[in-house]
Amino acid sequence: MSKLDSRIPAGPLKDKWKNHKDHMNLVAPNNRDKIDIIVVGTGLAGGSAAATLAEQGYNVKAFCYQDSPRRAHSIAAQGGINAAKNYQGDGDSTYRLFYDTIKGGDYRAREANVYRLAEVSANIIDQCVAQGVPFGREYGGQLDNRSFGGVQVKRTFYAKGQTGQQLLLGAYSAMSRQIGKGRIKMYNRHEMMDLVIVDGKARGIIARNLVTGEIERHSAHAVVIASGGYGNVYFLSTNAMGSNVSAAWKIHKKGAYFANPCYVQIHPTCIPVHGTQQSKLTLMSESLRNSGRIWVPKKIEDSVAIREGKLRPENIKEEDRDYYLERRYPAFGNLVPRDVASRAAKERCDAGFGIENNDTKEGVYLDFSTEIMKKGKEAAIEKHIHNPTDQQIYDLGKKWVEEKYGNLFVMYEKITADDPYKTPMKIYPAVHYTMGGVWVDYNLQSTIPGCFVIGEANFSDHGANRLGASALMQGLADGYFVLPYTIADYLSADIRTGAIPTNSGAFDEAEKGIKDKVDFFINNKGTHSVDYFHKKLGHIMWNKVGMGRTPEGLKEAIKEIEEVRNDFWKNVKVPGEGEGMNTELEKAFRVADFLELGQLMAIDALNREESCGGHFRWDHATPDGEAERDDVNFKYVGAWEYQGPDINAEVLHKEELIYENIEVKTRSYK
């Protein structure tokens, strides 16, 4: 009998969420100021949750390790946010968004959660428009939409190439209003170090003031974790360098199960690695695949000439270009899902057709010349320009592309010194998003009562692969429209509890554990920096737990990561003091958690003997290189229970996935 109770409501799929809300316990408005809630993380999920809960009247304590919630990594999201409004009249619906999300996740997500996500998506757009988010609009003033990978409709709302930033400013403005009213107490430059459990319930956190070094106790009636994903376990990723797994991993070690850690998304359109000293990768929005065509040379000698600087890509004739996504997946072309596009790029580069002059020769082209000329011709007709010259067509087309994606092109040129209007962008897959995370039930509550997990920090909505523009959708859906209902159901029993004291044994023990670890790091006379170990971990993860995985490689990774972990605790060197600002000390705590998580990711990947979504096993591939699922044995969520420092001892619990409203079949984008 599984210990996992997903608490999915009974009844028809389309009625589950409505009926569930109708029968939840409530906290009356006059009782809400008796309740304290801690929110860890203030990106889109945490920021929207904190603002909404405070608006409802709860006392909210919000924590972020940045100097302002405006610096949360959510600002880096570029391309857009999905919602099933069908403004384009091209066949979209709540069911279509639900279906695309389940299919895109390779049938490894919960039906009920995904349908709820699709159902509330339309509300998000209305909420954000009311906040003043400057979504792109058509000529007549109606909100515009883009297409994204894995779908055949336009449902993605956007604000040029800075959608995440604009949405975050909307959530931040809502937070700021509540901060001004005193309902949110904001703790900037504070990092959660541990979860405190009192009588079996999450009742607070231990936090470190990153400016003064002070260890602080904070209590609440419930704790919400909204700390993002764990892509930086690979060292090189598109995540901000401070992004980490520590809040989620700390609650895992206190009893919250960690689900599907092997599900990692490799984004196909990132600027390629340029050298061994690089510490950060840059994402180019998936929205660019609406207008760009991905290709490599057909002739391997042309690829070699490009790498050697003897040939320019714009000089390669059309008939000598291999638009490999259009060739392999004609129905979706360049808009196949991210996992499919990423593996296809790797296949071409592994075959020797990569165009980037780096250590691994890994890179392909994203070319906008076709779109520029197409849109230029359309604009010329619209402007009644008869017999336009090629230059006129180019100028008009460039202007159209600039209006849609201009800031992305500027960013690319500043990084690479290439003009992407004239020379195709160089791109290659990189670690971007993590579908795995803390296991939560339908109410977004972890296996620790009173500890809720939202946004990318939980596992719940994307299965084995996230469709583009669905991260922003999930984060805001959880924060604005799901958690405020479900957390009330839990908190209704606490209106007579009173303030949670921080002078209990549970707080004493948790604080002592953190102080002891600070002392260890500061006083350990090691010989290597934290980054030394992080890079070693990242190298193992990318090469053996990356885009393509083998049983042999995964077994090696488990052993090698354990060796790096042991070396870390013997030989890490953290300069400076425990008091005051110490960024190396911050990193030491985070990398210690990454080392444990990395080992669990490899264990989970070895255990899942199938290919699905972002988890691709070469020993489970079709003859033409596509993912080969095993629905008989692996149609479940794998949730791991912590058993102590030996990560190999973690216990697997399975939540069977039941599909009553959708036919489970092999994904095809051909």
C-alpha positions in Angstrom: 0.0 0.0 0.0 1.5 3.3 -1.1 2.0 6.0 1.6 1.1 8.6 -1.1 -2.5 10.0 -1.0 -2.9 12.4 -3.8 -6.3 13.5 -2.5 -7.7 13.9 -6.0 -11.4 14.7 -5.7 -14.0 12.2 -7.1 -16.3 13.1 -9.9 -16.0 14.1 -13.6 -12.7 15.8 -14.5 -14.3 19.1 -15.5 -16.1 19.3 -12.1 -13.3 18.2 -9.7 -11.9 21.6 -8.9 -15.2 23.4 -8.6 -16.7 20.7 -6.4 -13.5 20.6 -4.3 -13.6 24.3 -3.7 -17.3 24.1 -2.8 -16.7 21.7 0.0 -13.4 23.0 1.5 -13.2 24.4 5.0 -12.7 28.2 5.2 -11.1 30.7 7.4 -13.5 33.6 8.1 -12.2 37.1 7.2 -12.3 38.1 10.9 -10.0 35.1 11.8 -7.4 35.5 9.2 -5.2 38.0 11.1 -4.8 35.2 13.7 -2.9 33.1 11.2 0.8 33.5 10.2 2.1 32.1 6.9 5.7 31.9 5.8 6.4 32.1 2.0 10.0 31.1 1.0 10.8 32.5 -2.5 9.2 35.5 -4.1 9.3 34.8 -7.8 6.1 34.4 -9.7 4.7 31.6 -7.6 5.8 32.9 -4.2 5.1 36.5 -5.0 1.6 35.9 -6.3 0.9 33.6 -3.3 2.2 36.2 -0.8 0.2 39.0 -2.3 -3.0 37.0 -2.5 -2.8 35.6 1.0 -2.0 39.0 2.4 -4.9 40.6 0.4 -7.2 38.0 2.0 -6.1 39.1 5.5 -3.4 36.6 6.6 -0.1 37.7 8.2 2.6 36.8 5.6 6.3 36.6 6.2 8.1 36.5 2.8 11.7 35.5 2.3 14.0 36.0 -0.6 17.8 35.7 -0.8 18.0 38.5 -3.4 18.0 42.1 -2.4 14.5 42.5 -3.9 11.7 40.2 -5.1 12.2 41.9 -8.5 15.4 40.0 -8.9 13.8 36.5 -8.8 14.8 34.3 -11.7 11.2 34.5 -13.0 12.4 37.7 -14.7 14.5 35.6 -17.1 11.4 34.0 -18.7 11.2 35.5 -22.2 8.7 34.0 -24.6 5.2 34.1 -22.9 2.5 32.5 -20.8 -0.1 30.0 -22.0 -3.9 30.4 -21.5 -6.8 28.8 -23.3 -8.7 31.9 -24.4 -8.9 31.0 -28.1 -8.6 34.6 -29.1 -7.3 33.4 -32.5 -10.3 31.3 -33.2 -8.0 28.4 -34.2 -9.6 25.6 -32.2 -8.1 26.1 -28.7 -10.0 25.2 -25.6 -9.5 24.2 -21.9 -9.5 20.5 -23.0 -7.0 21.2 -25.8 -4.6 22.9 -23.4 -5.0 20.0 -21.0 -4.4 17.5 -23.7 -1.3 19.2 -25.1 0.2 19.5 -21.6 -0.4 15.8 -20.8 0.9 14.7 -24.2 3.9 17.1 -24.0 4.8 15.7 -20.6 4.8 12.2 -22.3 1.8 11.0 -20.2 3.6 11.2 -16.9 1.6 14.0 -15.2 -1.6 13.9 -13.1 -4.8 14.4 -15.1 -6.6 16.3 -12.3 -3.8 18.8 -11.7 -3.3 19.5 -15.4 -6.9 20.0 -16.1 -7.2 22.4 -13.2 -4.2 24.3 -14.5 -5.8 24.6 -18.0 -9.1 25.6 -16.3 -7.7 28.6 -14.3 -5.3 29.7 -17.0 -7.7 32.2 -18.6 -8.1 33.9 -15.2 -4.4 34.6 -15.0 -4.5 36.8 -18.2 -7.4 38.8 -16.9 -5.6 39.3 -13.5 -2.4 40.4 -15.1 -4.1 42.8 -17.6 -5.8 44.4 -14.6 -2.4 44.8 -13.0 -1.1 46.6 -16.0 1.1 43.9 -17.6 1.8 45.3 -21.1 1.0 42.2 -23.2 1.6 42.4 -26.9 -1.5 43.5 -28.8 -2.7 43.3 -32.4 -3.5 46.3 -34.5 -7.1 46.5 -33.3 -6.0 46.4 -29.6 -6.9 42.8 -28.8 -4.2 40.8 -27.0 -1.9 39.0 -29.4 -0.8 35.3 -29.3 2.2 33.3 -30.4 2.6 29.6 -31.0 5.0 27.5 -28.9 6.5 24.1 -29.2 4.3 21.0 -29.0 1.0 22.7 -30.0 -0.8 23.6 -33.2 -2.7 26.7 -31.9 -1.7 30.2 -30.8 -2.3 30.4 -27.1 0.8 32.1 -25.8 0.4 35.7 -24.5 3.7 37.7 -24.4 5.3 41.0 -23.7 8.0 41.1 -26.4 10.9 39.0 -25.1 10.5 40.0 -21.4 7.2 38.4 -20.4 8.6 37.0 -17.1 9.9 40.4 -16.0 6.6 42.1 -16.8 4.5 39.4 -15.0 6.9 39.6 -12.0 6.5 43.4 -11.8 2.7 42.8 -11.7 3.1 40.4 -8.8 5.6 42.6 -7.1 3.3 45.6 -7.3 0.6 43.5 -5.6 3.1 42.5 -3.0 4.2 46.1 -2.5 0.7 47.2 -1.8 0.4 44.6 1.0 3.9 45.4 2.3 2.7 49.0 2.6 -0.4 47.9 4.5 1.8 45.9 6.9 0.2 42.5 5.9 3.5 41.3 4.3 6.7 41.5 6.3 9.4 41.3 3.7 12.8 39.6 4.6 15.2 40.5 1.7 18.7 38.9 1.7 17.5 36.1 4.0 17.9 32.4 3.1 16.0 29.6 4.6 18.4 27.1 6.2 16.0 24.6 7.7 12.4 23.7 8.3 11.1 23.4 11.9 8.5 20.7 12.6 6.6 20.9 15.9 4.2 18.0 16.8 4.4 16.7 13.2 3.5 20.0 11.5 5.6 22.5 9.7 5.7 25.5 12.1 8.5 27.7 11.0 12.0 28.0 9.5 15.5 28.8 10.5 16.8 31.6 8.2 20.2 33.3 7.8 20.5 37.0 7.3 22.9 37.1 4.4 24.1 40.6 5.2 24.8 40.2 9.0 25.2 36.4 9.2 22.7 36.2 12.0 20.8 33.0 12.4 17.1 33.8 13.0 14.0 31.9 14.1 10.6 32.5 12.4 7.4 30.7 13.2 4.1 30.3 11.4 1.1 28.1 11.1 2.1 27.0 7.7 5.1 27.2 5.4 5.0 27.7 1.7 8.1 26.7 -0.4 8.3 28.6 -3.7 12.0 28.5 -4.3 12.2 27.4 -7.9 14.0 24.5 -9.6 17.3 22.7 -9.3 18.9 23.1 -12.8 22.1 24.5 -11.3 23.0 21.0 -10.1 24.6 20.9 -13.6 26.7 24.0 -12.8 26.1 25.3 -16.3 22.5 26.1 -17.0 20.2 29.0 -18.0 19.3 29.5 -14.4 20.6 32.5 -12.4 23.8 31.6 -10.7 22.1 31.9 -7.3 19.3 29.6 -8.1 19.4 26.5 -5.9 17.6 23.5 -4.4 18.3 24.1 -0.8 14.8 25.0 0.5 13.2 22.1 -1.3 16.1 19.7 -0.2 15.9 20.8 3.4 12.2 19.9 3.6 13.0 16.6 1.8 15.4 15.8 4.6 12.7 16.6 7.1 10.2 14.2 5.5 8.9 15.7 2.3 9.2 13.2 -0.6 11.1 14.3 -3.6 9.4 13.2 -6.9 10.8 12.4 -10.3 14.2 14.1 -9.8 15.5 12.7 -13.1 13.0 14.8 -15.1 15.2 17.7 -16.3 14.4 19.9 -19.3 17.1 20.6 -21.8 16.1 23.8 -23.7 17.0 23.6 -27.4 17.7 27.3 -28.0 20.5 28.5 -25.8 23.7 30.2 -26.8 26.4 27.5 -27.1 29.1 27.0 -24.5 32.1 29.0 -25.5 34.8 27.8 -23.1 35.8 25.9 -20.0 35.8 29.0 -17.7 32.2 29.9 -18.4 29.8 30.0 -15.4 26.4 30.8 -16.9 24.5 30.0 -20.1 22.0 32.3 -21.9 18.6 31.3 -23.1 17.2 32.5 -26.4 13.4 32.4 -26.2 11.5 29.4 -27.6 9.2 32.0 -29.2 12.0 32.6 -31.8 11.2 29.1 -33.2 7.9 30.7 -34.5 10.0 32.7 -36.9 13.3 31.0 -37.1 14.3 27.8 -39.0 16.8 25.4 -37.4 19.4 23.9 -39.7 22.9 22.5 -40.1 24.8 22.0 -43.4 23.9 18.9 -45.4 27.6 18.4 -46.2 29.9 17.6 -43.4 32.7 19.4 -45.2 30.7 22.6 -45.0 30.3 22.1 -41.2 34.1 21.7 -40.9 34.7 24.8 -43.0 32.3 26.9 -40.8 34.0 25.7 -37.7 37.4 26.6 -39.1 36.2 30.1 -40.1 36.5 29.4 -43.9 32.8 29.6 -44.7 30.0 31.9 -43.6 26.6 30.3 -43.0 24.8 32.9 -45.1 26.8 31.8 -48.1 25.5 28.2 -47.9 22.8 27.7 -50.5 19.3 26.7 -49.6 19.6 23.3 -51.2 22.7 22.6 -49.1 21.0 23.2 -45.7 19.4 20.5 -43.7 16.3 21.8 -41.9 16.3 18.6 -39.9 13.3 19.3 -37.7 11.2 20.1 -40.7 12.5 16.9 -42.3 11.9 14.6 -39.4 8.7 16.2 -37.9 6.8 17.7 -40.8 3.5 18.2 -38.9 5.2 20.4 -36.2 8.5 21.3 -37.9 10.5 23.8 -35.8 7.8 23.8 -33.1 8.2 20.3 -31.8 8.5 20.1 -28.0 11.8 21.0 -26.3 13.0 17.5 -25.5 12.4 16.4 -29.1 14.2 19.4 -30.6 17.1 19.1 -28.1 17.8 15.4 -28.9 17.6 16.1 -32.6 20.2 18.8 -32.3 22.5 16.5 -30.3 22.0 13.8 -33.0 23.2 16.1 -35.7 26.2 17.4 -33.7 27.2 13.9 -32.6 27.1 12.9 -36.3 29.7 15.7 -37.0 27.5 18.4 -38.4 27.9 20.8 -35.5 28.9 24.4 -36.5 30.3 25.9 -33.3 34.1 26.2 -32.9 34.1 25.1 -29.3 35.6 22.1 -27.5 32.7 19.8 -28.4 31.8 21.3 -31.9 28.2 21.6 -30.6 26.0 24.1 -32.2 23.3 24.5 -34.8 21.7 27.5 -36.6 18.5 29.4 -35.9 17.9 31.4 -39.1 15.4 34.2 -39.6 16.1 35.0 -43.3 13.0 33.2 -44.6 10.7 35.0 -42.1 12.3 38.4 -42.8 11.7 38.0 -46.5 8.2 36.6 -46.0 7.0 39.3 -43.7 8.7 41.9 -45.9 6.7 40.8 -48.9 3.5 40.9 -46.9 4.3 44.4 -45.6 5.1 45.6 -49.1 1.7 44.4 -50.4 0.0 46.0 -47.4 1.7 49.3 -48.1 0.9 49.1 -51.9 4.6 49.0 -52.8 4.6 47.5 -56.3 7.7 45.7 -57.5 9.7 46.2 -54.2 13.4 45.8 -54.3 15.0 43.0 -52.3 16.4 45.7 -49.9 12.9 47.2 -49.4 11.5 43.7 -48.6 14.4 43.0 -46.2 14.0 46.4 -44.4 10.2 45.9 -44.0 10.7 42.3 -42.8 13.4 43.2 -40.4 11.1 45.9 -38.9 8.4 43.3 -38.3 10.8 40.9 -36.6 12.3 43.7 -34.6 8.8 44.6 -33.2 8.2 41.0 -32.1 11.7 40.0 -30.8 13.8 43.1 -30.9 15.3 42.9 -27.3 16.2 39.3 -27.8 18.2 40.1 -30.9 20.0 43.0 -29.1 20.9 40.6 -26.3 22.2 38.0 -28.7 24.4 40.6 -30.5 25.8 42.0 -27.3 26.9 38.5 -26.2 28.2 37.1 -29.5 29.0 40.2 -31.6 27.0 38.7 -34.5 24.0 40.5 -36.0 21.3 37.8 -36.0 19.3 39.7 -38.7 22.1 38.9 -41.1 24.0 35.9 -39.7 21.9 33.0 -38.2 22.0 32.6 -34.5 24.1 29.9 -33.1 22.2 27.7 -30.6 22.6 24.5 -28.7 20.6 22.7 -25.9 21.3 23.5 -22.3 19.8 22.7 -18.9 16.8 25.0 -18.3 13.9 23.7 -16.2 13.2 20.9 -13.8 9.9 19.0 -13.9 10.8 17.0 -10.8 10.5 18.5 -7.4 8.8 18.0 -4.0 5.9 15.6 -4.2 2.6 17.4 -3.4 -1.0 16.3 -3.3 -3.9 17.9 -5.2 -3.9 20.6 -2.5 -0.2 21.4 -3.1 0.7 20.0 0.3 3.8 17.9 0.7 4.0 14.8 2.9 4.7 17.2 5.8 1.4 18.6 7.1 1.4 22.3 6.8 4.3 22.5 4.3 3.0 23.5 0.9 5.1 23.6 -2.3 4.2 25.7 -5.4 5.7 26.6 -8.8 8.8 24.9 -10.1 9.7 23.7 -6.7 7.0 21.0 -6.9 6.6 18.2 -9.4 2.9 18.4 -10.1 1.9 19.7 -13.5 4.4 19.0 -16.3 5.1 15.3 -16.3 8.4 14.3 -18.0 8.7 17.4 -20.2 7.3 21.0 -19.8 5.8 22.7 -22.8 7.1 26.2 -23.4 5.2 29.1 -21.7 3.7 26.7 -19.2 6.1 27.6 -16.3 4.7 31.1 -15.9 1.2 29.6 -16.2 1.8 27.1 -13.4 3.6 29.5 -11.1 0.8 32.1 -11.3 -2.0 29.5 -11.2 -0.6 28.0 -8.0 -0.1 31.4 -6.3 -3.1 33.3 -7.4 -5.8 30.7 -7.9 -5.0 27.4 -6.2 -3.0 27.7 -3.0 -5.2 30.5 -1.4 -8.1 28.0 -1.5 -6.3 24.8 -0.4 -4.2 26.4 2.3 -7.4 27.8 3.9 -8.7 24.2 4.2 -5.7 23.3 6.2 -5.5 26.5 8.3 -9.1 26.3 9.3 -8.1 24.1 12.3 -5.6 26.7 13.5 -7.8 29.7 14.3 -7.6 28.9 18.1 -3.9 27.8 18.1 -2.4 31.3 18.8 1.0 32.4 17.8 3.6 29.6 17.5 6.4 30.2 20.0 10.0 30.0 18.8 11.6 29.0 22.1 10.8 25.3 21.8 13.1 22.4 21.6 12.4 21.9 17.9 13.7 25.5 17.1 16.6 25.0 19.5 17.7 21.8 17.7 17.2 23.2 14.2 19.2 26.4 14.9 22.0 24.4 16.6 22.3 22.2 13.5 22.8 25.2 11.2 25.3 26.9 13.5 27.3 23.7 13.8 27.5 23.5 10.0 28.5 27.1 9.7 31.3 26.5 12.1 32.4 23.4 10.2 32.6 25.2 6.9 34.5 28.2 8.3 36.9 26.1 10.3 37.5 23.3 7.8 41.1 23.6 6.5 40.4 22.3 3.0 42.3 22.9 -0.2 39.6 23.5 -2.9 37.0 26.1 -3.4 33.3 25.4 -3.5 33.2 26.0 -7.3 35.8 23.3 -7.8 33.4 20.7 -6.4 30.4 22.2 -8.1 32.1 22.1 -11.5 33.1 18.5 -11.0 29.5 17.6 -10.1 28.3 19.5 -13.2 30.7 17.7 -15.5 29.5 14.3 -14.2 25.8 15.3 -14.4 26.0 16.7 -18.0 27.9 13.8 -19.4 26.2 10.9 -17.6 22.8 12.3 -16.4 22.2 14.7 -19.3 20.4 14.4 -22.6 21.2 10.8 -23.3 21.6 8.3 -20.4 22.8 4.7 -20.3 22.7 2.2 -17.4 26.5 2.1 -17.3 26.9 5.8 -17.3 24.3 6.2 -14.5 26.0 3.6 -12.3 29.3 5.4 -12.8 27.7 8.8 -12.0 26.2 7.5 -8.7 29.7 6.2 -7.6 31.6 9.3 -8.9 29.2 11.8 -7.3 29.5 10.0 -4.0 33.3 10.3 -4.3 33.0 14.0 -5.0 30.6 14.4 -1.9 33.1 12.6 0.4 36.0 14.8 -1.0 33.8 17.9 -0.5 33.3 17.3 3.2 37.0 16.7 3.7 38.6 19.3 1.5 36.2 22.2 0.9 37.7 25.6 1.7 35.4 28.4 2.7 37.2 31.7 3.3 35.9 34.5 5.5 33.8 34.5 8.7 30.4 33.1 9.7 29.3 36.6 10.7 28.6 39.2 8.1 28.3 38.7 4.3 30.0 35.6 3.0 28.9 34.5 -0.5 31.3 31.5 -0.4 29.6 30.2 2.7 26.2 30.6 1.0 27.5 28.6 -2.0 28.9 25.9 0.3 25.5 25.2 1.8 23.9 25.1 -1.6 26.5 22.9 -3.3 26.3 20.4 -0.3 22.6 20.0 -1.2 23.3 19.8 -4.9 25.8 16.9 -4.3 23.1 14.9 -2.5 20.4 15.7 -5.0 22.7 14.9 -8.0 23.2 11.4 -6.6 19.4 10.9 -6.2 18.8 12.1 -9.8 21.2 9.5 -11.1 19.5 6.8 -8.9 16.1 7.8 -10.1 17.2 7.8 -13.8 18.7 4.4 -13.4 15.6 3.1 -11.7 13.3 4.4 -14.5 14.0 1.8 -17.2 12.2 3.7 -20.0 12.6 6.8 -22.1 10.0 9.6 -21.5 10.1 13.3 -22.1 13.4 14.8 -20.8 14.5 11.4 -19.5 16.1 9.6 -22.4 17.7 6.2 -22.1 19.7 5.0 -25.1 18.8 1.4 -24.1 15.1 2.3 -24.5 15.0 4.0 -27.9 13.2 3.2 -31.1 15.2 2.3 -34.2 14.8 5.9 -35.4 16.0 7.4 -32.1 12.7 8.3 -30.5 11.7 7.8 -26.9 10.4 4.3 -26.0 8.1 4.5 -23.0 7.1 1.5 -20.8 3.6 2.2 -19.7 3.1 -1.2 -18.1 5.9 -0.8 -15.6 6.6 2.9 -15.2 3.3 4.8 -15.5 3.8 6.3 -12.1 5.3 9.2 -10.1 8.4 8.1 -8.4 8.6 9.8 -4.9 11.7 9.3 -2.8 11.8 9.2 1.0 15.0 10.4 2.7 16.7 7.8 4.9 19.8 9.6 6.1 23.2 10.7 4.7 23.5 7.5 2.5 21.5 8.6 -0.6 21.6 5.1 -1.9 19.3 4.1 0.9 16.4 6.4 -0.1 13.1 4.5 -0.4 10.9 4.8 -3.5 7.2 5.3 -3.3 5.0 5.1 -6.3 1.9 7.1 -7.2 0.1 5.3 -10.0 -1.0 7.6 -12.8 -4.6 6.8 -13.9 -5.9 8.3 -17.2 -9.7 8.2 -17.5 -10.2 11.1 -19.9 -7.3 10.8 -22.3 -5.9 8.0 -24.5 -2.3 7.1 -23.6 -0.3 6.6 -26.7 3.1 7.1 -28.2 3.8 10.7 -28.8 4.1 11.7 -32.4 4.9 15.1 -33.9 5.4 13.8 -37.4 
